[in-house]
Amino acid sequence: MSQHPEGAALVTLPDPDLLDGLGAAPDGLELRLWDVGSPPADALGDDAARVAAVVLPYSSPASALRSLGELPALRLVQSLSAGYDNLVGKLPAGVPFANGGGIHDASTSELALGLVLASLRGLDDALRDQEQARWRPRQHVGLADRRVLVLGTGGIGRAVTARLRPFEVDLVRVASSARTDEDGVVHGVDELPALLPDVDVVVVALPLSGSTRGLVDAAFLAAMPEQSLLVNVGRGAVVDTDALVAELRAGRLRAALDVVDPEPLPEDHPLWGAPGVIITPHVGGGTAAMRPRALALLRTQLQHLATGAEPVNLVDLG
């Protein structure tokens, strides 16, 4: 625990590893351990009145978040996740919220690239052959010279794009609205019907919102070419799961998914047994890079809190 005079603003952290990693807090702040799993009065006593910022656990049940309304001095809720759809309507009104943008960009984009390569080079087929001790060389399309559409231009989408460029692909970027940035043309989602018939791979790197839920629906999937690949490292509910299962069962599309809807995927769900699909259990951010990047973000946020500067990564939850 950081030592500061009584009256310093408290910042709570969800686990000892983060507390130890941050070390001393800036002047005027005190760090305290609290995982939001117990009422603040029980965990912090009278000091609950001094809590200025709460860092949420990586996975926070909605029931635990209600207790944040009992913190009268709260001026920031900090998440370590990039996504925040599960927090909408569950945080105290008027309290700024910041997400973990930047923590998971590299690791999630690594997995996105791995899923693309695994599917296009048939590594899933090779693993099944290995289990049966079968030597069956096969030719696959590969990634070079393919047209890849990246849906989403946030931190993860940009990281995916950067990692795809060296593979000699034709990149198409799509966001909510058309624009031009330092990397060139960004198409709007309204252009998808014209773009999809000419792509080989679609990588979904979108957060979940009212406008993105079910965006990849039956019509979207039907517009993709035969034997093209859908990769999702954004949020599961961006994709209509039933429509995707139908396309996979028909043998028309392939998919590689780190996120699905629902999660966790029930063991009897038809997506497990659908042909041409690779599934990983929402592990895009789960690498050794997470801790140092989380600590770097938290150090920046603490400094901003101590100096009165605006926090970074602020998100309007509407």
N, C-alpha and C positions, 0 to 999 in steps of 0.2 A: 504494500500500500504506500502511496506517496504521502509524505509528511507535510502538512500545511496547517497554518493556524486555523482554529475553529472558525467557521464562517465561510471557508473557501467553497466555491461551487463544486458540487460532486458530479463526476462522470462515471457511470456504471458500465462495467464490462462483463460479458457473459461467461468467461472462463478464465482460469488462472494462467493459462498459456499466454493469452493476450495481455493480461495484467503484468506478468513478468517481462514479456517482450517489450512493452512500452517503457518500462523503467520510470524515472521521475517525470511527473507531470509539470507543465509550465506553471509559473507563478500564478496563484489565484485559483488553481484547479486542484482537486483531489480525486484520485482514482479509487474506486471501490468495486468489489466483486458483487454482482447480482445478475442472475440469469432470467429474471422476470417470471420465474416459475412460482414464486411465492409472493404474497402481498408485500408491497414496499414497507409498510409499517412493521411487519414481522422481520423482514430481512435487514432493514436499515434503521428502524426505530425513528427517533425524532429527526435524524439526518435525512429522512425522505423529503423533508421540506427544502433541502438544499440541492436536490438533484436538478442539474441544468441540462444534462444530456444522457441519453440511454443508448448504448450499443446493443442491438438485438442479437440473440443467438442466431446461428446460421439458418436454423429452422425454428420458427416461433409459432406455437399454436395460437389460434385466434383468441381462445379463452384467456390466455395469459396477457394479451395486449390490453385488455380492459383495465388492468390495474394502472396503466400509465396515466389514466385520468385522475389518479390520486396524487399526482406530483405537481404541486402548485407552481414551482419555479421552472418547470420543464420548457426548454427552448430549442431542443433538437432531438429527433429520433433518427438514429443511424443504423442502417441495415448493412450487412456484409454480402448480400445477394444483389445481383444485377436486376433481377425481376422483382416486381412489387405488386403484382395484381392481387396477391393474397392479402395485402394490407389495406386495400381501398375500403374506406368506411369503417375501419377498425382502430384508427389512431385518434387521439384527442384533437378536436377541431382547432384549427389555428396554429398548431405546433408544426414547425418546419420539419420536413422529412428529407433525408439524403440516402441514396442507394449506394451499393458497392461497385458502381461503375468503374472499370479499369482493373479491378481485382482479377476478374475471370476472363478478360478478353483473350489473352494469349492461350490459356489452357483450353478454353472452349473452341477457339479457332483451330488449335492443333487437332482436337478430336474431330471437328468438322472435316478437316483435310484427310484425317485417317479414315473416316467413314466413306468419303468419296473414293479414295484409293482402294480401300478394301472391297467395295462393291464393284467398281469398274475393272479391277484386276482379278476379281473372283476369289478373294481370299476366303470368303465364307464357304465356297465350294471346295477349295483346297483343304480346309480344315475338316470338312465332312469326309473327304477322301482319305485324309490322314487317319481319322478314327477307324476307318475300314481297311487301312493298309493298302489303298488302291493308288496305283501310279497312273494318273490320267491327265496328261498334258492337254491344256485347252488354250485357245486364243481368246483374249478379251479385248474390249475396245480401248482401254487405257484412258488417260486424262489429256495427253497432248493433243492439241488441235480441236478439243471439244469446246462447245459454247456453254458457258456456265452462267446462270442467272443467280445473283445473290440478292435475296429479298430482305432488305434491312440495311441501313447505313449508319447504325449506332456503333458503339465501340466494338462489339463483337462482329458486326457486319464488316466494318472497316478492317479488322484484324483478319477475317476470313479472306477478304479481297487481297490484302497484302501477301498472304501466304499462297494464294493461288497464282499470282502473277508469274513467278518463276517457272511454272509448269507449262508455259506456252499455250495458254488457253485464251479464248475469246470471251472477255468478261462483259456481262451486262448487269448493271446495278439498278435496283428498283427501290424506291422509298414512297412515302405517302403522297408526295407531290414532286413534279419534275423540276429540275434545276441543274445548274452547272457548278461544280466545285473544283478544287485544286486537282482532283484526279480525273476530271472530265464530266461526261454526261451522266446524270441520274434520271432515270425514267420514273414517271408516276405510276401508281398502281392501276390507274385507268387505262394504261397502255398494255397491261398484262395479256389481254386476249390476242393482241397482235404479236406480242413477243414470245409467248409460250410455245407456239407450234414449231419454233426454230431453235429451241434449246435442247441440250443433251442432259444437263444437270440443273436442278434447282436447289439452292441451299437456303433454307428458311432461318433467318437470324432476327426474328421479330419478337418484341415483348407482347404480352397479352393485354389487349384493351378492347373496348367496345367495337372499335373499327377493325381489329385484326382477328377477333374470335371467328373461327370458321371461314377465314379468308380463303384458305386452300380447301375449297369445296369440290363437289362432284364436277362442276363445270370447269374449274381450274385444272383438275387432274385430267379431265377428258381432253383438254386443249394441249396437254403435254404429248410429245411424240411417243410412238411405240418404243418400248425398251429404254426410255429415258429414266433418270434417277431422281428421286426426291430425298433430300437430306434435311432433317429438322434438328437444329440445336437451339431453337428459340424457346417456344412454349408449346406444349402438346396440343392445347385446344385451338391453336391457330389452324390446325389441320382437322378436317372432318374424318374421324377415324373409320367410320363405317364406309364412307366413300373410298377411302384408301384401301381398306381390306378388299372391297369389291374389285378394284383395279389390280391388286396383287393376285387375287385368286384367278382373275382372267388372264394372268400372265402378261399383261400389257405394260406394266410399270415395275420398277424396282424401288426399294426404299431403304434408307439407313437412318435410324432414329435414335437420338439420345433422350428425347422427350416425347411422351405419348399422352393420350387422353383416353382413359383415366390413368392416374398414377397413385400408387403402384399398379401396374397392369395385372389384373387377376390371372391366376394360373390357367384358367379355362378360357381366356379371351382368345378369339380367333386370330388376332394379330400375331400371336406367338407362332402359330403354325402356318401362316401365310407364306407362299413361295416368294423367294426373291427379297426377303427383308432381313436386315441386320438390326438388332436392338441392343442398346446399352442403357443401363438403369439410371439415367440422369446424373452422369458423372463428369459432365463437361468441365466444371470448375474444380474437380477433385484432384489436384496435383500438389506437389511440394511448393509450387510458386504461390499458392494461396496465402500462406501465413505471412511471408515478407511483404507481399503487396498489400495485404490487409493492414499490417502494422504501418506501412508507409502512408496509407490513406488516413489512418487514425491519427498519426502524428501531425499530419497537415490539418486535420479537423480540430485537434486539440489546440494547436497554435492559433487557429482562427477564432475559436471560442475564447481563448485567453485574451486576445487583442481586440475582440469585438468585431472582427471582420466577418463578412458573410460566409457561411459554410460552403464548401464545394459539393458538387453532385446533388444539388437540390432538385427535387422532383415535385411537381404539382400533382397531387393525388386526386384533384377535382373534388 
